[in-house]
Amino acid sequence: MTRPLGILGGMSWESTASYYRLLNEGVRDARGGLHSAPLLLHSVDFAGIAALQKAGDWATAGEQLAAAAGGLELAGAGALLLATNTMHKVAATIEAAVNIPLLHIGDAVGQALHQAGIQRVALLGTRFTMQEAFYRERLSQRFAITVQVPDATAMAEIDRVIFEELCRGQFHERARTFYLEQLQRLREQGAEAAILGCTEIGLLLEGCSSPLPLYDSTALHVDMGLGWLLEQRR
């Protein structure tokens, strides 16, 4: 019997809904008929987590997510997807609290970039993901990938759009144009491709003509989860 895949989501629920849809579509396409993905979901109240991020209280945020992950394990999950890039800052805290694997979003992205032979990549995400070392160092140390980020002014606007618009289900043309302009600038600075390193950005840029090849962290993370689910059937 296939064990469920646990999703630790709600950060924001907009992108968690994409995880749910894409995982079910992937299992349907792979297995056919009425098959769907066996999933367990713990969706947190993002307002509380966002407040802890803003306050820099990552320890408390990590403890809360670790407790939620433990609940998913007790409910029967055989592996976990943390459906957010930024909160992978506390991945080690979550991993220490459970005895099942956490399928790391940075590894999903890094493996795809490495397989494509990409060595220099732009990164768009929250200011935490762009500024702090946890994401960039994982890509550098595990996959020998150099990460570029926008300048401080652009970074602040990218972050604002994520929290004030994308996480609230607002996808405006002005924001779309701004993000594409930043990708063009990063291309001119030597980036070979771009990571959509916030799980909502793919919703904003869906269907757009981009100046750089886009690696959507949500889609790549889902593929990693599908690989785990489908491997159990073998």
Secondary structure, DSSP 8 states (H G I E B T S, - for coil): ----EEEEE-TTHHHHHHHHHHHHHHHHHHH-TT----EEEEE--HHHHHHHHHHT-HHHHHHHHHHHHHHHHHTT-SEEEE--SGGGGGHHHHHHH-SS-B--HHHHHHHHHHHTT--EEEEES-HHHHHSHHHHHHHHHHH--EEE---HHHHHHHHHHHHHTGGGT---HHHHHHHHHHHHHHHHTT-SEEEE-STTHHHHHTT---SS-EEEHHHHHHHHHHHHHHHHT-
